[in-house]
Amino acid sequence: MEYSSQLLEKAVYQISKLPGIGKKSALRLALHLLKQDEIYTHQLAESLTKLRNEIKYCQICHNHTDQDICQICSSNHRDHSIICVVENVLDVLSIENTAQFKGLYHVLGGIISPVNGIGPSNLNIDSLLGRITLETKEIIMALSSTMDGDTTAFYLTKKIKEKGCKVSSLARGIPIGGEIEYADEITLGRSILSRIIFE
Amino acid sequence: MEYSSQLLEKAVYQISKLPGIGKKSALRLALHLLKQDEIYTHQLAESLTKLRNEIKYCQICHNHTDQDICQICSSNHRDHSIICVVENVLDVLSIENTAQFKGLYHVLGGIISPVNGIGPSNLNIDSLLGRITLETKEIIMALSSTMDGDTTAFYLTKKIKEKGCKVSSLARGIPIGGEIEYADEITLGRSILSRIIFE
């Protein structure tokens, strides 16, 4: 596509580097910016630059934060004896959104994936093991139910159990609202094996 | 959603103001930026700011340009006797992409839309009429086939004919590859009335 302006072409090129945004969407976004007030573009550019330059990672759980220690780790209202291990920051937000968990988190920063060349040394595993004290009652594995997720959970479980701490995992089964008819065999099989007993 | 960082929250807020990007996509984009090299965020922010600050509009056709007169209007290889009237800059790019048109353009900057409070005075209509000289052979209406598009074309046609210039419109009919079975009645009806005669 031949653009009428080099500035436009450069902006489209940079925007289209973002995930999920193709050339056409990038062009639409660039033209949208041109229609809006100048202030908005400045605010957008400034907030992106500030985010990238000034964001910190919590020294305990590696979540994003503006301080040295994040709000969750420094809160007195959270249960410091339970740590939920997640792959990335999005997962923290997702679990926080459920309002069902009041413990702490630990962001691994990825999962073990031999195919992608990610080994245990690339992840925040040492700091996780370092966090386990006598007060730690349970570590919850909230990792994806994929090959890599299971590998990571298996590796971590071994390491954590060596430290004498209880390990658990998110329940696997039929999603709420899911129909038996459309559930895959493996999920259905597992959900029978780990059925909930009404007492 | 409670963010762990105010910087992140602000960036997500600004990104999610863009059209077609919700809170969740905005968060994903922000987290993507944090994973990339700092240089990229700076290049992105800079290209957006530069685009917004430095872009100009062609004094003749109102297309985006880096100079005072755009490449198309200043080209000797284009037919200056035919002007194609379009709603916005995206339409210029779309038509240029077909490589079927070698005339000039005129960007209206919108279409007449009483519902949205856009009247003829809000559009680049005076400058279009001012461009029509004795050398101008034809003005092509390349406007959307909607109520507003037709209204605008009707209004412009009247004004242009007063100046004694020929006016034409994009052909309406079955799209290439389109099946008769699935064509809507109005399109099908019009395509019969304005059928192409093989000679």
Chai-1 contact restraints between the chains, C-beta under 6 A:
chainA,res_idxA,chainB,res_idxB,connection_type,confidence,min_distance_angstrom,max_distance_angstrom,comment,restraint_id
A,M1,B,L93,contact,1.0,0.0,6.0,A-B,restraint_1
A,S4,B,N63,contact,1.0,0.0,6.0,A-B,restraint_2
A,S4,B,H64,contact,1.0,0.0,6.0,A-B,restraint_3
A,S4,B,T65,contact,1.0,0.0,6.0,A-B,restraint_4
A,S4,B,C70,contact,1.0,0.0,6.0,A-B,restraint_5
A,S5,B,I55,contact,1.0,0.0,6.0,A-B,restraint_6
A,S5,B,H64,contact,1.0,0.0,6.0,A-B,restraint_7
A,S5,B,T65,contact,1.0,0.0,6.0,A-B,restraint_8
A,S5,B,D66,contact,1.0,0.0,6.0,A-B,restraint_9
A,Q6,B,D66,contact,1.0,0.0,6.0,A-B,restraint_10
A,L7,B,K50,contact,1.0,0.0,6.0,A-B,restraint_11
A,L7,B,L51,contact,1.0,0.0,6.0,A-B,restraint_12
A,L7,B,E54,contact,1.0,0.0,6.0,A-B,restraint_13
A,L7,B,I55,contact,1.0,0.0,6.0,A-B,restraint_14
A,L8,B,H64,contact,1.0,0.0,6.0,A-B,restraint_15
A,K10,B,S47,contact,1.0,0.0,6.0,A-B,restraint_16
A,A11,B,S47,contact,1.0,0.0,6.0,A-B,restraint_17
A,A11,B,L48,contact,1.0,0.0,6.0,A-B,restraint_18
A,A11,B,L51,contact,1.0,0.0,6.0,A-B,restraint_19
A,Q14,B,Q43,contact,1.0,0.0,6.0,A-B,restraint_20
A,Q14,B,L44,contact,1.0,0.0,6.0,A-B,restraint_21
A,Q14,B,S47,contact,1.0,0.0,6.0,A-B,restraint_22
A,L18,B,L29,contact,1.0,0.0,6.0,A-B,restraint_23
A,P19,B,H32,contact,1.0,0.0,6.0,A-B,restraint_24
A,L29,B,L18,contact,1.0,0.0,6.0,A-B,restraint_25
A,H32,B,P19,contact,1.0,0.0,6.0,A-B,restraint_26
A,L33,B,R52,contact,1.0,0.0,6.0,A-B,restraint_27
A,E38,B,R52,contact,1.0,0.0,6.0,A-B,restraint_28
A,T41,B,L48,contact,1.0,0.0,6.0,A-B,restraint_29
A,T41,B,R52,contact,1.0,0.0,6.0,A-B,restraint_30
A,Q43,B,Q14,contact,1.0,0.0,6.0,A-B,restraint_31
A,L44,B,Q14,contact,1.0,0.0,6.0,A-B,restraint_32
A,A45,B,A45,contact,1.0,0.0,6.0,A-B,restraint_33
A,A45,B,L48,contact,1.0,0.0,6.0,A-B,restraint_34
A,A45,B,T49,contact,1.0,0.0,6.0,A-B,restraint_35
A,S47,B,K10,contact,1.0,0.0,6.0,A-B,restraint_36
A,S47,B,A11,contact,1.0,0.0,6.0,A-B,restraint_37
A,S47,B,Q14,contact,1.0,0.0,6.0,A-B,restraint_38
A,L48,B,A11,contact,1.0,0.0,6.0,A-B,restraint_39
A,L48,B,T41,contact,1.0,0.0,6.0,A-B,restraint_40
A,L48,B,A45,contact,1.0,0.0,6.0,A-B,restraint_41
A,T49,B,A45,contact,1.0,0.0,6.0,A-B,restraint_42
A,K50,B,L7,contact,1.0,0.0,6.0,A-B,restraint_43
A,L51,B,L7,contact,1.0,0.0,6.0,A-B,restraint_44
A,L51,B,A11,contact,1.0,0.0,6.0,A-B,restraint_45
A,R52,B,L33,contact,1.0,0.0,6.0,A-B,restraint_46
A,R52,B,E38,contact,1.0,0.0,6.0,A-B,restraint_47
A,R52,B,T41,contact,1.0,0.0,6.0,A-B,restraint_48
A,E54,B,L7,contact,1.0,0.0,6.0,A-B,restraint_49
A,I55,B,S5,contact,1.0,0.0,6.0,A-B,restraint_50
A,I55,B,L7,contact,1.0,0.0,6.0,A-B,restraint_51
A,N63,B,S4,contact,1.0,0.0,6.0,A-B,restraint_52
A,H64,B,S4,contact,1.0,0.0,6.0,A-B,restraint_53
A,H64,B,S5,contact,1.0,0.0,6.0,A-B,restraint_54
A,H64,B,L8,contact,1.0,0.0,6.0,A-B,restraint_55
A,T65,B,S4,contact,1.0,0.0,6.0,A-B,restraint_56
A,T65,B,S5,contact,1.0,0.0,6.0,A-B,restraint_57
A,D66,B,S5,contact,1.0,0.0,6.0,A-B,restraint_58
A,D66,B,Q6,contact,1.0,0.0,6.0,A-B,restraint_59
A,D66,B,L7,contact,1.0,0.0,6.0,A-B,restraint_60
A,C70,B,S4,contact,1.0,0.0,6.0,A-B,restraint_61
A,L93,B,M1,contact,1.0,0.0,6.0,A-B,restraint_62
A,E96,B,E2,contact,1.0,0.0,6.0,A-B,restraint_63
